[in-house]
Amino acid sequence: MRIRAFALLIVFAINALSAPCTGLAQRPDPWTAVMLLPPDVSIEVDLHTGERTRGQLNSAGGQELTLESDRKITTVPRSSVKRVRRRIGHNAPRGALFGLGIGAGSGALVGARMNASDDPVVLPLAILAGGLGAAFGSLFGVFIPKWETVYEAPAP
C-alpha cells in the first residue's frame, strides 16, 4: 500500500512539474504600443503633473518619446507619462447626429409654437431644420478630433 501511495505521489509531482506555468508568464509591456506607433502620427500626451502636450511623434524608445509641436521638439521621459492617445479621425458623424437632433427638435418646437398642427408648413420646417442642423453639426464635428488611448500608465 505504501508503494502504491508513493507511486501516486510521484506521478502527481511529475504531472505538476511538467505542466506549463502560466502564473509566472510575463505580461507584455504596455509601452510597446507607443514604440510601435509610426512617426508623424498626431499624439496627445498627458503627464502626471496634469499638463498636456500635443504634436507629431518623432520617435519612441524604451524610456522616452520625442514629439514635435510648433516646430519645437520635446522629449518626454516615460516616467512622466500618464497617458498617450493618438488621433484616429474626427467626429463629423457624431456632430451630424447631434445637429440633426437639435435641428429637428428646434423645427418641431417652432412648429408647435405656430399653434397650427394642420398647417402644411410645420412638417417641412422640422425636416429642413433637422437637415440644416445635421449639416452644421457635421461641419463642426470635422474640427473636433477623435482620439484613441494607446498607453495608460499603471496606477502607482
Summary of the structure (lengths in Angstrom):
residues: 156
radius of gyration: 29.2
end to end distance: 54.4
largest distance: 98.7
contacts: 393
relative contact order: 0.15
helix: 43%
strand: 29%
